[in-house]
Amino acid sequence: MSLPTRGPDPSPFDPALAGAGRTPTLAVLAGLFMLATTPFFGHLLQGSTDNLARNVLYACATAVLLGQVWRGSVWAWRLTVGFSVCAGLLVFVAGMLAGVSNWQGWIVSLAGVGFLLLGMCLVAVPSIRAFLDTRWAARGGRRA
């Protein structure tokens, strides 16, 4: 009886697919940044500067993390997917609880679904995965 061998890489290198993934990857990363920073910029536009330093630091850290994903960092990709799934679930549940008594809670729930969808796009869309695979390969290693 022979042991099963490992199957092929789930996202084989395809230059055409990787080239097509550049724009969707950028759109997903920009969408994640916009979803993560919308409450801060919304409060700022309303003139509220409460916790300004913390929110600026949060926005900068988010930009650095997403920039690392763009550059091809596996650990940043894993953190981004994990954060977007956790944040998506928490925001969705909070929105549903708020939606019981206020219609704006449904908008918050949609933001949670947005986090979930964008995070899953980094994992499930073949062109995005192929593009990120080329970035990971260019950095010197496939997966840590």
WOTA-V906855 format. One record per helix or strand of 2 or more residues. SS is the DSSP state (H for helix, E for strand). FROM is the first residue (numbers start at 0). LEN is the number of residues. If there is no record, write none. Layout:
BEGIN
ss=SS from=FROM len=LEN
ss=SS from=FROM len=LEN
END
This chain:
BEGIN
ss=H from=14 len=31
ss=H from=51 len=20
ss=H from=73 len=26
ss=H from=103 len=21
ss=H from=125 len=13
END
